[in-house]
């Protein structure tokens, strides 16, 4: 941070609630004492845990406010723009900073330390002092309300994520039981044919031998099919229950997840086409199998429910590639109804849904956004044209930080 002593105009100070009631003459006196601090984009004003008794008033630019949770996840608290204030809690309480504040663009701030605030109060009339504390109290209340709302929302989302995970596993179990009935039925038929052919100690003719051989082949193929379904289910289901960071073949994770979710998607006539441009070496991913599976399941379920509602069916393209040497890019694209411009800015907000009448909770994409940004340390974007489909683009590191 580089300081420049350049007094702001009194009418600028009036835009801040803490100074709005002062006379022009009084503001001119205060302005001479307030330093202006410049901060480049992406530079940190202060970090969580630091002790610094300063309050910042945003003249130009803006900041993002983030907090590190107990589990190490970074929580986005919000963003502040021109003529808003931050840092007032530490100024008054002398406590360590509760959040980290970072400039989102080149910015300028006025700064007030505790000594300066006390001097301003000493030189103010009684009614002005009352108004100063009213203004500061409003700021503190707004800060506490924002943190309370954010904490409540995060805990609600965490609870709903757990419920959604259990719901997804339950749905997979039901779909798996239904799907396994098909190969088991074929195996049962083949066994009956063999039993019939072998029941009589007659000469084994060429036709009988062919029937037995065909039955054996049917049994073999369907046992393999059942074994593969159970194998994929065990991998995906176990990874949903225990998140372990390890090396995985990322294409294999995606392929197995699609294979499993297709058990339910095909009843809605949804077809998934998987594209892969990764080499065997590029497929080595240090991450969390269960988290990636949950993200993909939610995105595909979202396409089934909203892009192709009422079982109309359609294509969903899933592709995995390297964006650069350090990050993967996973895309899930449908060619269905698309999302209106108005709703595109809201789809990742918790509890926003256009599908209340079809059982939508408004948490599917909010959970995806939270998993991508917090757990995978990545980002997710949406591209959509109404009537022409939607594409979700997920970018995340080849090696997820521990």
N, C-alpha and C positions, 0 to 999 in steps of 0.2 A: 504494500500500500504506500502510495506517495501522497503526502499532504500538500495542499495548496491553500494559502490564506487568501480567499477571494470571497468577501461577504456577499451572501445572497440578498436579493431585493426583498424588502419587507412584505410585498404582496405574495412572494413565494412562501415565506414562513407562515403566512395566514392559511395556507392550504393544509397545514398540519394541525390536527385538533388540539395539540398541547399549546399552540401559540395563537390559535384562531381569534381569541378574545382580547389580545393585547392591542394597544394603540399603535399607530404607525411609528410614532416617535420611539416608543418602547422597543418595537421590533427592530428599528435601526440600531439601537444600542446593543441588542442581543445579537444581531447579525454580525456585528464586528468581532464578536468573541467566538463565533462558531467556525471551526476549521472544516474545510471540504476535503473529503478523502476520495481518491479515485481508485477503482478496482477493475482490472481487466476481466474479460469473460472467462469463466471456469476457474477463477481464483477464489480462494476461501477467505471470507471475512473473519470467521472464527469457527473453531471446532468444538464439538461436544466434549464436555469435561474441562475446557479451559476456564480460567477465572479472569474476567475482564469486565470492569464496571463501566461499560459504555453502552449508550443507546444510539441507534443509527436511524436517520431519517432519509429516505430515498429521494434524491433530487432527479436523477436520470437512471434509466435502465431498469433492472429488476434482479431478484434473487430467488433461489429455491431453498426451501427449508427441509432438512432431512434429519432423521434420528436413527441411531443404531439400537435395535431391540436387544433383549437379553440373549436371544439365540444367535445374535450376530447379523441378522438380516437388516438391510437398510430400508427404512420406512420413509416414503415421501410424504411429508406433512402438508406441503402446499407451496405456493409461489406468491411473492409480493411484488408490487409494481410501484410506480412513481407516487410520491406523497403518502406512502405507507411507512410504518415504523416497525423495527425489530430490535431486540436486545433489552427491552425495558425491564424484564423480570430480573436479570442479573444486575442491572443498574440499581434496583431498589432493594433486592434481597441479599446481595453479595454472594449468592450461590454460584456454583459452577454452571457453565452453559449447558442447557438441556438438549440443544440441537446443534447441528452444523449448518452454517449458512454459506452458500456459494453463489457468486454472480453468474447469471445466465447470459448476460451480455455486458459490454463495457458500461460501467455504472459510476455514479457519483453519489456520495452520501454526506449529510451533515452529521457530525458526531457530538454527543453531549456526555461528558463524564459526570460522576457523582458530585465532585466539587463544584463544577460549573452549574449543575442543577440546583444545588444548595444556595449558591450565590444568587441565581435568578429568583429563587423563592424569597431569600432575605430582602431583596430589593423590590418585591412585589407588594401590592396592596392586599389586604385580607381577602377580599372577594376574588382577586386574581389567584391567590394561593389555593383557595377552595376549588376554583375551576381547573387549575393545573392538576390537582389530585383527582378530580372527577375524570379528567381526560385520561390520566394514567391508569386509573381504576378501570375505565372502559377498555383500555388496551389490554390490561392484564386479564380481564374477564373474557375478552375475545380470544386471547391466547389460550387460556385454560379451557374454554369451550371447544376450541379447535383441537387441542390435544386430547380432550375427553372423547370427542366425536371420533377422532382418528383411532384412538385406542379401542373404543367400543366397536367400531367398524372392523378393525383388524381382528379382534377376538371373535366377532360374529362370523367373519369370513373364514377364520381358521376352523371354527366349529362346523360351518357349512362345508368346508373342504373335506373334513373328515367324514361327514355324512354323505357327501357326494362320492367320495372314494368307496365307502361301503356300499352305496347304491349301485355304483358301476360294477363292483365285484359281484353283487347279488344278481344283477342283470346278466353278467357274463356266465354265472353258474347256471341260470335258467336257460340261457341261449345254448350253452354247452350241452346241457342235458338233452335239449331238443335236438341238437345237431348230432350228438353221438347215437341217438336212437336210429338214425338212418343207416350208418354202417353196421350197427349191431343187428338191425333187421335183415340186412343183406347176409351177414354172417349166419344168422339163424336159419335163413332160407337155404343157404349152401350146405349147412350141417344136415338139414332135413333131407336134402337131395342125396347127400352121401350116405346117410343112414338108410335111406330107401334102397339105394343101389347095392349096398353091402349087406342088406338084411338077408337076402337069399343067396345060398351057396351055389350060385349058378356060374356058368362059364363067363369070364370077363371078356365081353365082346369089345370090339374097337369103339362102338358107340358108347357103351357103358364106361369104358376107360376115358373117353373124351369128356363125358358128363362129369366124371369124378375129377378129372384134371381141371375142368372149367370151374367147378365148385371150389377146389383148392385155391385156384388163382383168385377167385372172388374173395375168399376168406383172407388170403394173404394181403390183397390190396386194401381191404376194409379194416383189417387189423392195423396196417400201417397208418391208414387215415385216422383211426381212433387214437393210436399211439401219438401221432403228431399233434392232434388237437389237445390231448391231455398234457403233452409236453409243453406246448405253447401256453396253455392256460396256467399251468403251474408256474412257469417263468414269469408271466405277466402278473398273475395274482400275488405271488410271493413278493415281487418287486414293488407292488402297490402297498403292501403292508409294512415292509422294511426298506427304508431308503438307505442304500449303501453306495458310497462313492468308490468306483472301481473302473478298470479298463473294460470297455465293451466294444463289440462290433456294432457301430451305430446303425448300419443298414440292416443288420440282423434284428436289432431291437424294433426298428420301424416295420420290417417285414412281418415279424411275429405278431406285433400289435395289430396290424391290418388284417392278418389272417384270422385273428381271434374276433375282432370287431365285425368282420364280414359275416360272421355267423348270424348277427342280428340285422346288419345293414341290408343283406340280400333280400330279406322279407319286405323291405321298403323299396326294392328294386334299385338300390344305389350300387353303382360299380366304382371300385377304386382302382386307379391305374398308378402304379409306382414307378418312378423314374430315378435312376441312380447314375451319377457321373463320377463317383468316388473310386479311386484305386483301392486295392486291398490295404495298403499302408495308410491311406487317408481315412479309412473306415475305423481306425483305432481311436476311440473316444474315452477320455477320462471324465466320467459324469455319473448320473443317477438314472439307471434304467427305468425305475418306477415313475419318476417325475416326467420323463420324456413320453412314456406310455400314456400317462394320465393326460398330458397336454394333447397328444394326438387323438386319443379317444374322445376327449371333449370337443375338439375341432371337427372331427368326423361326425359325431353325434349332432353337433350344431348344424352341420350341412344337411344331414338327414331331416332334421326337424324344421329348419327354416328355409333352406334353399330349395328343397324338394318336399314340401309338405304333402300330407294326405296320400303318401305312397306313390306319387307320380314318378319317382325314380329319376336317375340321371348319373352323369359322370362326375367323379371327384379325382382330380390329379394331385398326387402327392409326389414331391420331388425333394431330394437332398443333394446338396452340392457344397463345395467350399467357396465361401465369399472371398477369402484370402487365405493365407497359410495358417491363420490363427482362429478363424471363426467359420462355423457351419451356417448354412442358410436352408431352413426347412420351409417349404411352401405347401399350403393346402388350398387348392383352387376348385371352386364349383362353377357351374354355368346355369345357376338357377335364378331365383327372384331378385337377387342383389339387395343392397341396403341403401336406403335413402340418405341423402347428404345430411339431413337433420339428425338422423340416428347414428351416423358413422362416428360422430364425436362422443357418443354415449355408450357404445356397445361394451366397453370395458368397465363401465361404472357398475358397482355392486347393486343388485336388485333392479337394474333396468332391463326390461324385457318387453317384446312385442307379442309374446306367446303365452300370456296368462291363461288363455282359454284352452291351451293344449298342454298345460302342466309346466310351462316355463317358470323358473324361479328368478331368472336374472343373475344367476351366479356362475354359470358355465364359463363364459368368457372372462368374467372377473377373476375366477380361479386360474384360468390360463394365464392371464396377464400377471397375476401375483407370482405364479410358479416360474414364469419366464424371467421376470425382472428380479425377483428376490432370490430364488433358488438356483436358477441357471445363469444368473448375472448377465442376462441378455436383453433383447428388446423385441417387441412385436408390433407390426404395423398392419393396417388394413387398407386394401385397395378395392373399390367396388363401384360399379355402375348399375344403377337400378334397372332391373330387367335383363341384365347380362351377366350376373354372377358376382362372386366376391373371392378375393384372394387374401389369405392371412400369411404374412411373412415373418418367420421367427428366426432371429439371428442370435447365436450364442457361442461361447468359446469352445475350442477343441478340448481344452482342459479347464473344467470348472474348478474355481478356487475352493480349497478346503474350508 
